Amino acid sequence: MNTEELLQQAIDIAIKGQKNGGGPFGAVIAKDGEPIVTCHNQVTNHNDPTAHAEVEAIRQACQKLNTFDLSGYDIYCSCEPCPMCLAAIYWARLGHIYYACTKEDAKEHGFDDSFIYEQMALDINQRKITQKTC
């Protein structure tokens, strides 16, 4: 499959997931154009704020391949990954990220991560959630 087809697959799984009560996000992990896993957002279905499509896809791909290192694989997302998903993508060592719409597009539809980006840019002592070493 080419990039456009894999992105369309991510969009299709997002639509399917939303019809089944999940959030409107989908992700596909592929290698050399061959999909390994497809996942949609499960936050509301599982009552798990970390169950974003990208994280679910990484979890499933790692289980399927019996590794935590997804070097050589790419991720195709219906939307630009949020900060959490972006970090997970880096931790998983995925090679490339392709996405169909931007975080600005998501914001227009009520999915706004700008607060998190703003918090991350602040000095640790200025963030809303305090952090302390013990």
SVG drawing of the C-alpha trace seen along z (x, -y; Angstrom):
<svg xmlns="http://www.w3.org/2000/svg" viewBox="-22 -30 37 42">
<polyline fill="none" stroke="black" stroke-width="0.4" points="0.0,0.0 1.2,-3.5 1.1,-6.4 -2.3,-7.7 -3.9,-4.3 -2.4,-3.8 -3.6,-7.2 -7.1,-6.4 -7.0,-3.2 -6.2,-5.2 -9.1,-7.5 -11.4,-4.6 -10.5,-2.9 -11.1,-6.2 -14.6,-6.5 -15.3,-2.9 -14.1,-3.4 -16.1,-6.5 -19.3,-4.6 -18.4,-2.1 -18.1,-4.7 -14.5,-5.6 -12.8,-8.9 -12.4,-10.0 -8.8,-8.9 -7.1,-6.0 -3.6,-4.7 -1.9,-2.1 1.6,-0.8 3.2,0.6 6.5,1.8 7.3,1.4 3.7,0.5 2.3,3.6 0.0,2.9 0.9,4.7 -1.8,3.3 -4.7,0.9 -6.2,-0.7 -8.7,-3.4 -9.0,-5.6 -10.3,-3.6 -10.2,-6.4 -14.0,-6.4 -14.5,-2.7 -11.8,-1.7 -12.0,-4.8 -8.3,-5.1 -6.9,-8.6 -3.8,-6.9 -5.7,-4.7 -5.1,-6.9 -5.0,-5.3 -1.3,-5.7 -0.5,-4.2 -2.9,-1.3 -1.2,-0.7 2.2,-0.7 1.1,1.6 -0.5,4.1 2.5,4.0 5.0,4.6 3.0,7.5 2.5,9.0 6.2,8.6 7.4,9.5 9.6,6.4 9.6,2.8 11.7,1.5 9.7,0.7 12.6,-0.6 12.0,-0.1 8.2,-0.6 6.2,-3.7 3.0,-5.0 0.0,-6.5 -2.4,-8.6 -5.7,-10.2 -4.5,-13.3 -1.2,-14.8 -0.2,-13.0 -0.6,-14.7 2.4,-15.2 1.8,-11.8 1.5,-9.9 4.5,-11.7 6.6,-10.7 5.4,-7.1 6.3,-7.1 9.8,-8.3 10.1,-5.7 9.0,-3.0 11.6,-4.2 9.2,-4.3 10.8,-5.6 8.3,-8.1 5.0,-9.7 2.4,-10.4 -0.9,-12.2 -4.0,-13.3 -4.9,-16.4 -3.1,-18.8 -3.5,-19.6 -5.1,-22.9 -7.7,-20.9 -8.4,-18.8 -8.7,-22.0 -11.5,-23.3 -13.4,-20.1 -13.0,-20.4 -9.8,-18.4 -7.3,-20.9 -3.9,-19.9 -2.5,-23.5 -2.6,-23.6 -0.3,-20.6 2.2,-22.2 2.0,-25.4 2.7,-23.6 5.6,-21.7 7.2,-25.0 7.1,-26.4 9.7,-26.1 9.0,-23.1 8.1,-25.4 5.5,-27.3 3.4,-24.3 -0.1,-23.8 0.7,-20.3 3.6,-20.7 6.4,-18.3 8.6,-17.5 11.5,-15.1 11.2,-13.0"/>
</svg>
